[in-house]
Amino acid sequence: MSFNSFGRLFRVTTWGESHGPAIGCVLDGVPPRLSLNAGDIQPFLDKRRPGQSRFVTQRKESDSVAILSGTFEGLTTGTPIALEIQNEDARSGDYDKNLDRYRPGHADYTYQAKYGIRDHRGGGRASARETAMRVAAGAVARIILGPDITIRGALVQLGEKEIDRTRWDWAATTANDFWCPDAAAVAGWEEYLDAVRKAGSSVGAVIEIEASGVPAGFGAPHYGKLDADLAAAMMSIHAVKGVEIGAGFAAAGLSGEDNADEMRTGADGQPEFLSNNAGGILGGISTGQDIRVHFAVKPTSSILKPRQTVTLSGENAEISTKGRHDPCVGIRAVPVGEAMMACVLADHLLLHRAQCG
């Protein structure tokens, strides 16, 4: 299988399957002499780890990361960094009853059509288990970016339930199971998702990722645009079906004067923007404003409610997917979105430095 790598100077390659012995990644292009140990990576993996609440899959994985190469005495050496996580709680037997039929909404049919073979155990390579290694890579990317760039994410819509943006509080995102910035909405979300889960169904979500402290100048016209790379990175996350930068699709409903991010001279003599409909990117290049990305995650395809499908031999059938699945996969997508933002920005920092010094 090809196309398991992304990035140009900071290049990430992931490997492994949901029910294989381990998953991992190789990071190439990490600058030398950066302080790095497993303790720098683990806190970010813990944010994504399954089994932390009743609202996510109950698969029990410690997601303990091991650094296999690329460091010496706690410093990066400039050589490829290999990271590995052991799979500890795979229950492959949960999938055996459906090995001869395609699960609607999953990649079962397309993998079979493309390769003529597929791993039916949890989707194999198509499983969101792969995203743990993106989070690990993102932790290293944050070290490359340094402390002046802050990346954080929030769940802003759960199914049909949206937050009240007038109550936005970043501190609230670490105080509930949803990464929700609207503390008043959490109780309603809990009741709502409990009902969805007990009904054997699922819902989608919208996630917002923000990067602050990014200097002006990251990105390049025309085929190295920062927003194009961010959109591709977010779309590559499992179950993502839509990405917006800044005002996104809402910009189509604005007038030219409303959409334009007007500028004045700030106290430091530098341009200061009066709004941020562009999401911190103009002409594919960062403006120095906060970079804002939204992405939409579809409902989890593995549900208990019977759905119509076909078998590998072409017969009509019904299917009900049992096992340990997220009633809303968007919850654990928040740290994944943060990681993809970090990886893209680290790549563009190195590209900018290479061209412009």
C-alpha positions in Angstrom: 0.0 0.0 0.0 1.4 3.4 -0.9 0.7 6.9 0.3 1.3 6.3 4.0 3.5 9.3 4.3 2.8 13.1 4.4 4.9 16.2 4.8 7.9 17.4 2.8 10.7 18.4 5.2 9.0 17.1 8.3 7.8 13.8 6.9 5.6 11.4 8.8 5.1 7.7 7.8 2.6 5.6 9.8 2.4 1.8 9.8 0.4 -0.9 11.5 -3.2 -2.2 11.7 -6.0 -2.0 14.3 -5.6 -5.6 15.3 -2.0 -6.2 14.5 0.7 -6.6 17.2 1.6 -2.9 17.2 1.3 0.5 15.4 4.0 3.0 14.8 5.4 5.8 12.8 8.7 7.1 11.4 9.5 10.8 11.5 12.1 12.1 9.1 13.5 15.6 9.0 13.4 16.4 12.7 16.2 18.9 13.4 19.0 17.6 15.6 19.7 18.6 19.3 16.1 19.0 20.3 15.2 17.6 23.7 12.9 14.6 23.3 11.8 11.7 25.4 8.7 9.5 25.7 7.4 11.7 28.5 7.1 14.6 26.0 4.8 12.5 23.8 2.7 10.6 26.3 0.4 13.4 27.5 -0.9 14.0 24.0 -1.5 10.3 23.5 -3.4 10.2 26.8 -5.8 12.9 25.5 -6.8 10.6 22.6 -6.6 7.2 24.5 -9.8 5.1 24.3 -11.8 3.9 27.3 -11.7 7.2 29.3 -15.4 7.7 29.5 -18.7 6.0 28.6 -18.9 8.3 25.5 -16.0 6.6 23.7 -15.0 3.1 22.7 -14.3 0.9 25.8 -11.2 -0.8 24.2 -8.5 -0.6 26.9 -5.2 0.6 25.5 -2.5 2.2 27.5 -1.0 3.7 24.3 2.4 3.8 25.9 4.9 5.0 23.3 8.5 3.8 22.9 11.2 5.7 21.0 13.1 3.2 19.0 15.6 5.4 17.2 16.7 8.9 16.4 17.6 10.1 19.9 20.8 9.9 22.0 21.1 11.0 25.6 17.7 12.7 25.4 18.4 14.7 22.3 17.3 14.2 18.7 20.2 13.3 16.4 18.7 14.4 13.0 18.2 10.8 11.9 14.8 9.1 11.5 12.8 8.8 14.7 10.8 5.6 15.1 7.9 5.4 17.5 5.9 2.3 18.5 2.8 1.5 20.5 1.8 -2.0 21.3 -1.8 -3.1 20.7 -3.0 -4.6 24.0 -6.8 -5.2 23.8 -7.7 -6.2 20.3 -10.7 -8.6 20.2 -10.6 -9.8 16.6 -13.3 -12.3 17.2 -15.9 -9.5 17.4 -15.5 -9.1 13.6 -15.6 -12.8 12.5 -19.3 -13.0 12.0 -19.2 -10.2 9.4 -16.0 -11.2 7.6 -18.0 -12.2 4.5 -20.1 -9.0 4.3 -19.3 -5.3 3.8 -20.1 -2.8 6.6 -22.0 0.2 5.2 -20.1 3.5 5.7 -16.7 1.7 6.2 -13.9 1.2 3.7 -14.5 -2.6 3.5 -15.8 -2.5 -0.1 -13.3 0.0 -1.4 -10.3 -1.8 0.1 -11.5 -5.1 -1.4 -12.1 -3.4 -4.8 -8.7 -1.8 -4.8 -6.4 -4.5 -3.4 -8.4 -7.7 -3.8 -7.8 -8.4 -0.1 -8.7 -6.7 3.2 -8.2 -7.1 6.9 -11.7 -7.4 8.3 -10.6 -7.1 11.9 -11.6 -3.6 12.8 -11.0 -2.3 9.4 -7.2 -3.0 9.5 -5.4 0.0 8.2 -8.6 2.0 7.7 -9.2 1.9 11.5 -9.0 5.2 13.5 -6.5 3.3 15.7 -3.9 4.6 13.2 -4.5 8.2 14.4 -2.7 7.4 17.6 0.6 7.7 15.7 -0.5 11.0 14.2 -0.9 12.3 17.7 2.6 11.0 18.6 4.0 12.7 15.5 2.2 15.9 16.5 3.8 15.9 19.9 7.2 16.0 18.2 6.0 18.6 15.8 5.1 20.9 18.7 8.7 20.6 20.0 9.9 21.8 16.5 7.5 24.7 16.6 8.6 25.8 20.1 6.7 27.3 23.0 5.6 30.5 21.2 3.1 28.6 19.0 0.0 27.3 20.8 -2.4 24.7 19.3 -5.7 23.8 20.9 -8.9 22.2 19.8 -12.6 22.0 20.8 -15.7 20.2 19.9 -18.2 22.8 18.8 -21.1 20.6 17.6 -22.2 17.2 18.7 -24.8 15.8 16.3 -27.5 18.4 16.2 -26.3 20.1 19.4 -24.2 23.3 18.9 -22.4 25.4 21.5 -23.3 28.9 22.4 -20.2 30.9 21.3 -20.9 33.7 23.7 -20.0 31.2 26.5 -16.7 30.1 24.9 -14.1 29.2 27.5 -10.9 27.4 26.5 -10.3 26.3 30.1 -13.7 24.4 30.0 -12.4 22.0 27.3 -10.2 20.1 29.8 -12.9 19.9 32.4 -15.4 17.6 30.5 -15.4 14.5 28.4 -16.2 16.3 25.1 -13.5 19.0 24.9 -16.5 21.3 24.9 -15.7 25.0 25.4 -19.3 25.8 26.6 -19.6 24.4 30.1 -23.3 25.0 30.2 -23.9 22.7 27.2 -22.1 19.7 28.7 -25.0 18.2 30.8 -27.3 18.3 27.8 -24.7 16.7 25.6 -24.3 13.9 28.1 -28.0 13.1 28.1 -28.2 13.4 24.4 -25.2 11.1 23.7 -26.4 8.6 26.3 -29.7 8.2 24.5 -27.9 7.8 21.1 -25.5 5.2 22.6 -28.3 3.2 24.2 -30.3 3.2 21.0 -27.3 1.5 19.3 -26.8 4.5 17.0 -24.2 7.3 16.5 -23.8 11.0 15.6 -21.3 13.2 13.9 -19.5 16.3 15.2 -17.7 19.5 14.2 -14.3 20.3 15.6 -12.5 23.6 15.7 -8.7 23.8 15.8 -6.8 27.1 16.5 -3.1 27.9 16.3 -1.9 31.1 17.8 1.5 32.7 17.7 2.2 31.6 14.1 4.3 34.3 12.4 3.4 35.8 9.1 5.0 34.1 6.1 4.3 30.3 6.5 3.1 28.8 3.2 3.9 29.4 -0.5 1.9 30.1 -3.7 0.6 28.4 -5.6 0.9 24.7 -4.9 2.4 24.9 -1.4 -0.4 26.9 0.2 -0.7 26.6 3.9 -4.5 26.3 3.9 -4.4 23.7 1.1 -2.0 21.5 3.2 -4.1 22.0 6.3 -7.3 21.1 4.4 -5.6 17.9 3.0 -4.3 17.0 6.5 -7.7 17.3 8.1 -9.4 15.5 5.3 -7.0 12.6 5.7 -8.3 12.0 9.3 -10.7 9.0 9.4 -14.4 9.9 9.0 -13.8 13.6 8.1 -16.1 14.7 5.4 -15.7 18.5 5.3 -13.0 21.2 6.1 -13.3 25.0 6.4 -10.7 27.6 6.9 -11.8 30.8 8.7 -15.3 31.8 7.8 -15.4 28.9 5.3 -18.7 28.3 3.5 -20.3 31.1 5.5 -18.1 33.5 3.5 -20.2 32.9 0.4 -23.1 34.7 2.2 -21.0 37.7 3.1 -20.6 41.0 1.1 -17.2 42.0 0.0 -16.9 44.7 2.6 -18.1 42.3 5.4 -15.7 39.6 4.4 -12.6 41.8 4.0 -10.4 41.7 7.0 -9.6 45.4 7.3 -6.2 46.5 8.5 -4.8 49.4 10.6 -1.4 50.2 12.0 -0.9 48.7 15.4 0.9 50.1 18.4 4.0 48.3 17.4 3.9 49.8 13.9 2.9 46.6 12.3 -0.3 45.9 10.4 -3.2 44.9 12.7 -6.3 43.1 11.4 -9.8 44.1 12.6 -11.3 40.7 11.9 -10.3 37.2 10.8 -12.6 35.8 8.2 -9.6 34.5 6.4 -8.7 32.2 9.2 -5.2 33.6 9.5 -4.2 32.8 5.9 -4.2 34.9 2.8 -2.9 33.8 -0.6 -1.9 30.5 1.0 0.5 32.4 3.4 0.0 32.9 7.1 -0.9 36.5 8.2 0.3 36.3 11.8 -3.3 36.0 13.0 -4.8 33.0 14.7 -5.1 30.1 12.2 -8.6 28.6 12.5 -9.8 25.4 10.9 -13.1 23.5 11.3 -13.7 20.0 10.2 -16.9 17.8 10.2 -16.8 14.2 11.2 -19.5 11.8 10.0 -21.4 9.5 12.5 -19.5 6.4 13.5 -20.4 3.7 10.9 -20.2 0.8 13.3 -23.7 0.7 14.9 -26.0 -1.9 16.4 -29.0 -1.0 14.3 -29.3 -3.5 11.4 -28.4 -2.1 8.0 -28.7 -3.5 4.5 -25.6 -4.6 2.7 -24.1 -7.3 0.4 -21.8 -10.2 0.9 -18.4 -10.7 -0.8 -20.2 -13.1 -3.2 -22.8 -10.5 -4.1 -25.8 -11.7 -2.1 -28.1 -9.3 -0.3 -27.8 -9.4 3.5 -28.3 -7.5 6.7 -25.6 -6.5 9.1 -25.3 -5.2 12.7 -21.9 -4.3 14.0 -21.3 -5.4 17.6 -18.2 -4.6 19.5 -16.6 -1.5 21.3 -17.3 1.5 19.2 -17.5 5.3 19.7 -21.0 6.7 19.6 -19.3 9.8 18.4 -15.9 9.4 16.9 -15.5 13.2 16.8 -14.7 13.4 20.5 -11.3 11.6 20.1 -10.8 13.5 16.8 -10.0 16.7 18.8 -6.4 15.8 19.7 -6.0 14.2 16.3 -6.9 17.6 14.6 -4.5 19.4 16.9 -1.7 16.9 15.9 -2.3 17.4 12.2 -2.2 21.2 12.6 1.1 20.8 14.5 2.6 18.5 11.8 1.6 20.8 8.9 2.9 23.9 10.7 6.2 22.2 11.6 6.7 21.2 8.0 6.0 24.8 6.8 8.3 26.3 9.5 11.1 24.2 8.1 10.2 25.0 4.5 10.0 28.8 5.3 13.4 28.6 7.0 14.9 26.8 4.1 13.8 29.4 1.5 13.9 32.6 3.5 16.3 31.9 6.3 
